[in-house]
Amino acid sequence: MIKAISLISGGLDSTLATKVIMDQGVEVIAANFISPFCRCDHKVGCRHEAKFVSDELKIPLKMVNIAKDFLDVLKSPKHGYGSNMNPCIDCRILMLKKAKELMDELGASFLITGEVLGQRPMSQRRDAMRRIEKDAGVLGLVLRPLSAKLLEPTIPEEKGWVDRQKLLSISGRGRRPQMKMAEDYHIKDYPCPAGGCLLTDPAFSKRIKDLIGHNELTMDDVKLLNHGRHFRIADSAKLIVGRNEHDNEMLRGLRKEGDIFLTPTEEEPGASALGRGEGFDDTQARLLAAKLVSRYFDCKCAIAKIVVLYKGKEEVVEVAPFSEEETRKYLV
């Protein structure tokens, strides 16, 4: 039996593309690529959605962590960024390269994706799709069942592994054809129908650009990006201030050796903050951090008390909280 690897995001399109090929008697193995920048509608995340889909389709799932490789791509993408910090073409090339490795390892013959011609302006144009395949070393091996009749025949079609006549000709950004297919397949609770990438978000992209600009793009620093308000207080010092109790606890849990942690005294509830970078060796930087975090204390006092934890020592400092205008100067 012919075997294929399907790139499963957890969204509707990749689910439908997989089902179309399975209906032709092809053995399919799902592959999900773990990135730190996936944004799903469901809080549990894309990897859990992919598991949900593979379970529903009764096919095996391979999880592939591309986080480290992706950070290298993100720093300097060969094909540039989209409207924000999204290196869509280079990201797709990386995924297909990893999928090709998996295809060779498992003895599969081709790849399946849920891409729809014209759905995304950067990576799902006809010319971009071909360039991506070529650079990934999989030219002709990527079958896009939802748009196949609008594209050149692929190797699996030419070799008769799949019937081209049973493939589709969907294009554009509308989703009505996919919704109708989901109804026909009795797929009702399809997850992550409008997921995407955090790198397309302008505010998130600004934070990424700040990390790259200060040579701080590491997995440890990326983990902080979804929490709190971010402030650049020196070239080598950054402060993240929690927005709520959840942020405060997450920041506390993400502390590393050498980080500074600021929290209110028991009598003054409010935001906590995590500071990272060599700049906090300077006492003035620590006081500046205290002035910033105290801006978000519940008590709007003229003088605030802050507990500062740094290099195994704990001290209580008293500072005048910054005004909103002063705070804005440091906001990333």
MOFEN-V836660 format. One record per backbone hydrogen bond with DSSP energy under -1.0 kcal/mol. CO is the residue of the C=O (numbers start at 1). NH is the residue of the N-H. Records with the same first field share a line. If there is no record, write none. Layout:
# MOFEN-V836660
CO->NH / NH
This chain:
# MOFEN-V836660
2->27
3->109
4->29
5->112
6->31
11->15
12->16
13->17
14->18
15->19
16->20
17->21
18->22
19->23
21->24 / 26
22->25
27->4
29->6
30->62
31->8
32->64
34->66
37->198
42->45
45->49
46->50
47->51
48->52
49->53
50->54
51->55
52->56
53->57
54->59
60->30
62->32
64->34
66->70
67->71
68->72
69->73
70->74
71->75
77->80
86->82 / 88
87->91
88->92
89->93
90->94
91->95
92->96
93->97
94->98
95->99
96->100
97->101
98->102
99->103
100->104
101->105
102->106
103->108
110->5
111->143
112->7
116->119
117->172
120->124
124->118
125->129
126->130
127->131
128->132
129->133
130->134
131->135
132->136
133->138
138->141
140->155
141->111
143->113
144->147
145->168
146->170
147->150
148->151
154->158
155->159
156->161 / 162
157->160
163->166
164->167
168->149
175->179
176->180
177->181
178->182
179->183
180->184
181->185
182->187
183->186
192->195
196->39
197->200
198->201
199->85
201->205
202->206
203->207
204->208
205->209
206->210
207->211
208->212
209->213
210->214
211->216
212->215
216->218
218->222
219->223
221->224
222->225
224->227
229->241
230->332
231->239
234->237
236->279
237->233 / 234
238->276
239->231
240->274
241->229
244->248
245->249
246->250
247->251
248->252
249->253
250->254
256->259
260->275
261->309
262->273
263->307
265->268
269->298
272->242
273->262
274->240
275->260
276->238
277->280
278->281
279->282
282->286
283->287
284->288
285->289
286->290
287->291
288->292
289->293
290->294
291->322
293->296
294->297
296->271
299->301
304->319
306->317
307->263
308->315
309->261
310->313
313->310
315->308
317->306
319->304
323->327
324->328
327->330
330->232
